[in-house]
Amino acid sequence: MRSEEIAWVHLFALNLPFDTTKPFFYWPFFSFELWMMFCMGWIIISTDMLHVTLTHLVTMELNNLGLIMGEIGWVDEDEESEEKAIRELKKLSRIHQQLIEVTNELDTITSLLLFVNAFSCLMILCVASFLAVTGEGHLFMVKYILPATAIAWQFFIQCHFGNAITDASLKVSEGVYNSAWYKASPKYRKLALLVMMRAQKAQKLTGWKFIDINMETYFWIIQTAHTYYSFLKGIYNS
């Protein structure tokens, strides 16, 4: 088996003092590369699942809070029912404040990582697309397209759940507005107004406070990567 026939099979660039394309060295090193890719993939998927789970839990809590707030406004004329509705609204208001704090804490923890991931996604999509097109053969193309697709899918999931948490936070304000607050006492309406004003500020995950993690950012990343790819290809062709 000639080295030039199988050199493309290596998943990573190897710089060792012996020829790793020889049959004696090739298969052990290729197996090691596969094992390292599996370990890297497992670590990335595990950390992403933790982030997605926490984000999804906050999203569900905000959605449920918006639905509940849309129902407690239906109060009767008697004073006892009015006081019960006010106590319930105060309780939900405290829960809403706690969810805002949890979202801010989650953003603080993941902000830098999401920014690095967004920048990496932009660069990898641009460079991998350029190398895949300018390389020789379909196998060379697959070698670069697969990791580019993987990181694009990873960032898509993060943007999807970041977009979901923003939409869910705005539904809290909609829930209060859609309730029968106009039938309640001035005290209840004042409290409902405070909750609604606080909920109108959308909660969001950010990339180092520089970009918002949502679907709009994802499509901007794809568009920018394509622009840089076209620029590199134009220089290469000229």
VOGU-3710 file (C-alpha; in Angstrom, 3 decimals, decimal comma):
1> mrseeiawvh> 0,000/0,000/0,000  1,586/3,247/-1,122  1,725/6,220/1,247  0,278/8,616/-1,315  -2,801/6,398/-1,619  -3,704/6,497/2,055  -2,189/9,773/3,296  -5,576/11,437/2,993  -7,088/8,952/5,449  -5,383/10,533/8,457
11> lfalnlpfdt> -7,833/12,679/10,381  -5,171/15,008/11,816  -1,833/16,318/10,598  0,863/14,106/12,142  4,455/15,297/12,423  6,405/12,313/13,745  9,963/11,070/13,112  8,667/8,069/11,158  6,272/7,440/8,297  2,807/6,894/9,790
21> tkpffywpff> 1,394/5,893/6,415  3,244/2,582/6,481  0,934/-0,351/7,305  2,794/-1,146/10,555  2,208/2,352/11,974  -0,892/3,415/10,099  -3,637/1,361/11,733  -2,580/1,964/15,379  -2,385/5,704/14,754  -5,642/5,767/12,804
31> sfelwmmfcm> -7,374/3,898/15,653  -5,922/6,399/18,122  -7,262/9,277/16,021  -10,736/7,739/16,008  -10,600/7,268/19,781  -9,532/10,882/20,318  -12,357/12,111/18,084  -14,827/10,023/20,072  -13,549/11,442/23,375  -13,650/15,015/22,060
41> gwiiistdml> -17,160/14,515/20,707  -18,343/13,024/23,996  -16,943/15,941/26,012  -18,500/18,524/23,687  -21,894/16,791/23,615  -21,929/16,364/27,412  -21,204/20,028/28,114  -23,696/21,149/25,468  -26,399/18,916/26,950  -25,850/20,515/30,362
51> hvtlthlvtm> -26,176/24,001/28,871  -29,233/23,058/26,803  -30,914/21,392/29,800  -30,478/24,433/32,053  -31,662/26,797/29,332  -34,679/24,628/28,549  -35,665/24,430/32,231  -35,629/28,229/32,562  -37,625/28,504/29,328  -40,302/26,107/30,588
61> elnnlglimg> -40,571/27,972/33,895  -41,021/31,296/32,094  -43,662/29,806/29,778  -45,582/28,351/32,719  -45,309/31,631/34,604  -46,823/33,515/31,676  -49,742/31,073/31,472  -50,453/31,246/35,206  -50,313/35,039/35,289  -52,888/35,148/32,519
71> eigwvdedee> -55,383/33,305/34,747  -55,119/34,913/38,185  -56,672/38,185/37,027  -60,177/36,679/37,048  -61,170/37,807/40,536  -64,569/38,184/42,132  -66,017/41,340/43,583  -65,504/40,383/47,259  -62,483/41,585/49,218  -61,298/38,096/50,155
81> seekairelk> -60,898/37,024/46,524  -59,130/40,273/45,738  -56,585/39,767/48,531  -56,043/36,173/47,443  -55,315/37,307/43,881  -52,879/39,955/45,138  -51,018/37,402/47,277  -50,821/35,055/44,303  -49,509/37,810/42,040  -46,861/38,785/44,603
91> klsrihqqli> -45,763/35,152/44,837  -45,485/34,866/41,067  -43,648/38,189/40,942  -40,993/36,815/43,310  -40,677/33,695/41,151  -40,251/35,900/38,100  -37,480/37,839/39,817  -35,733/34,584/40,722  -35,936/33,388/37,117  -34,391/36,663/35,948
101> evtneldtit> -31,528/36,158/38,407  -31,037/32,565/37,236  -30,949/33,703/33,602  -28,393/36,397/34,386  -26,266/33,889/36,295  -26,444/31,416/33,415  -25,418/34,167/31,009  -22,477/35,109/33,230  -21,233/31,508/33,289  -21,606/30,780/29,575
111> slllfvnafs> -21,095/34,218/28,029  -17,403/33,882/27,154  -17,796/30,280/25,967  -20,658/31,228/23,656  -18,640/34,097/22,216  -15,692/31,785/21,495  -18,077/29,260/19,965  -19,667/31,899/17,716  -16,269/33,169/16,545  -15,016/29,604/15,993
121> clmilcvasf> -18,138/28,750/14,014  -17,582/31,772/11,764  -13,904/31,003/11,117  -14,308/27,237/10,689  -17,222/27,578/8,275  -15,254/30,053/6,191  -11,912/28,203/6,125  -13,359/24,680/5,900  -15,588/25,642/2,978  -12,635/27,203/1,181
131> lavtgeghlf> -10,367/24,183/1,760  -13,114/21,757/0,758  -13,677/23,522/-2,567  -10,008/24,092/-3,405  -8,896/20,596/-2,343  -8,494/17,609/-4,619  -11,096/14,859/-4,591  -14,403/14,243/-2,859  -12,792/12,598/0,174  -10,766/15,732/0,817
141> mvkyilpata> -14,008/17,698/0,694  -15,729/15,392/3,180  -12,784/15,723/5,574  -13,493/19,445/5,990  -17,245/19,571/5,451  -18,057/17,160/8,293  -16,426/19,172/11,140  -17,815/22,411/9,688  -21,319/20,921/9,663  -20,879/19,647/13,224
151> iawqffiqch> -19,897/23,018/14,682  -22,617/24,791/12,679  -25,207/22,378/14,093  -23,839/22,852/17,607  -24,129/26,633/17,390  -27,590/26,301/15,824  -28,823/24,414/18,902  -27,381/27,040/21,237  -28,975/29,859/19,239  -32,308/28,023/19,101
161> fgnaitdasl> -32,537/27,690/22,875  -31,204/31,202/23,381  -34,004/32,444/21,137  -36,527/30,338/23,075  -35,558/31,835/26,435  -35,994/35,354/25,010  -39,449/34,577/23,606  -40,528/32,908/26,855  -39,458/35,916/28,945  -41,636/38,224/26,837
171> kvsegvynsa> -44,644/35,919/27,262  -44,717/36,802/30,965  -45,615/40,377/30,080  -48,203/39,130/27,573  -49,716/36,869/30,228  -50,225/39,765/32,632  -51,664/41,964/29,881  -54,104/39,275/28,721  -55,472/38,762/32,224  -58,577/40,513/33,551
181> wykaspkyrk> -56,556/43,157/35,387  -59,047/45,830/34,322  -61,664/44,209/36,563  -59,448/44,277/39,644  -58,837/46,962/42,237  -56,307/49,799/41,740  -53,912/48,023/44,129  -53,917/44,878/41,997  -53,590/46,867/38,773  -50,593/48,777/40,115
191> lallvmmraq> -48,829/45,538/41,047  -49,690/43,971/37,682  -48,274/47,034/35,913  -44,969/46,719/37,788  -44,681/43,037/36,850  -45,532/43,765/33,223  -42,979/46,591/32,965  -40,252/44,364/34,403  -41,159/41,510/32,066  -40,990/43,734/28,978
201> kaqkltgwkf> -37,194/43,635/29,201  -36,338/40,458/27,311  -34,019/38,002/29,037  -31,291/36,684/26,772  -28,040/34,816/26,587  -25,127/36,741/25,132  -21,698/36,090/23,744  -19,476/38,078/26,098  -22,110/40,861/26,138  -21,075/41,496/22,523
211> idinmetyfw> -23,679/39,511/20,567  -27,073/38,049/21,443  -27,349/34,277/21,157  -30,452/33,855/19,001  -31,455/32,753/15,514  -30,812/36,195/14,061  -27,181/35,921/15,160  -26,939/32,411/13,728  -28,056/33,512/10,268  -25,694/36,480/10,493
221> iiqtahtyys> -22,820/34,068/11,217  -23,750/31,935/8,187  -24,028/34,983/5,925  -20,729/36,470/7,134  -18,914/33,145/6,731  -20,170/32,922/3,150  -18,976/36,477/2,486  -15,468/35,707/3,758  -15,457/32,432/1,813  -16,319/34,265/-1,403
231> flkgiyns> -13,546/36,764/-0,677  -10,944/34,012/-0,157  -12,101/32,143/-3,246  -11,853/35,315/-5,324  -8,268/35,881/-4,171  -7,413/32,224/-4,834  -8,836/32,283/-8,363  -7,056/35,501/-9,221
//
